[in-house]
């Protein structure tokens, strides 16, 4: 977001510091995610493998996927996929 002028470097550093307090845990990709991730790449015609990996993981974990990527949201538009900009 800094690169596109959406945030200043100071704002981005503040957001990064806040994100570290969220208690998130990382889930490394594994073989169970490969096939669904590939299927997500084909379904909405998304070129970015990381988008497909996020979608596959959310589907596997049966949890919501929150994104600020309006293009991803519009391409997928499922009840469990939420856009951070939605009111």
N, C-alpha and C positions, 0 to 999 in steps of 0.2 A: 504494500500500500504506500510505502514511502516512495518507491520507484515511480508510481503513477501520481504522486502528489496528493494522495488521499489522507496521509498522516505525515506529520513532521518527524524527523528522527527522534526527537525528544518524546513525542507522543507514542511512537512505536516502542521505544525502550520502556516507557511506563507500562504499556500494555503487556509487553513481554514479562516484566516483573510481576504484574498482576496474574498473568496466566500461570506462572510457576506456583502460585498459591492455591490454585484450583484443585490440586490433588489428583490430577489426571494420571492415568497409567497407560503406558504405550503397549500396543499389541503388535508384535512383529508379524509380518506376513508369513503365511505357511501354505503348504500344499492345498489345504482345504479352501483357501481363498482364491486360488489361481483360476479355476474354471468359472466360478461366478463372476470374478472380476473381468475375465475375457468376455463373458456373456453381456455384462453391463457395457463394455466398450462397443459391442456390436449393436445392442438395443437402441440406445439414443444417439448412435453415431458420434460418440465422444472420442476424440483422439488422445486425450490425456489419460495415461494409465493410472495415475494417482487418483483421479476422480472415480474411476471404476473400482479401484481398491477400497476407497472409502465407502462406496455404495454396497459392495459385496460384504464388507465387514459389518456395516449397519444391518444388512439383511440377515447375516449369520447370527449376530448378537440380538436380533429383534429389538433394536433400539432406534431412537430418532437420529437422523443425521442432520445437523445444523450446518448451514453453509452461508457464506456471504457472496457466493458466486451465483449471480442472477442467471447466467447462461446455463449453468448446471441445473439450477432449480427449474427453469423453464423447459429444459430438455427432458427432465425426469418427471417432475410434478406428481409425486406420490404422497399419500397422507403422512407417511413417516419421514419424509424429507422436508425440512423446513428451511426457509430463507431468513437469515438474520434481519433483513430489511423489512420483513412483513410486519404489518401492524396488527 
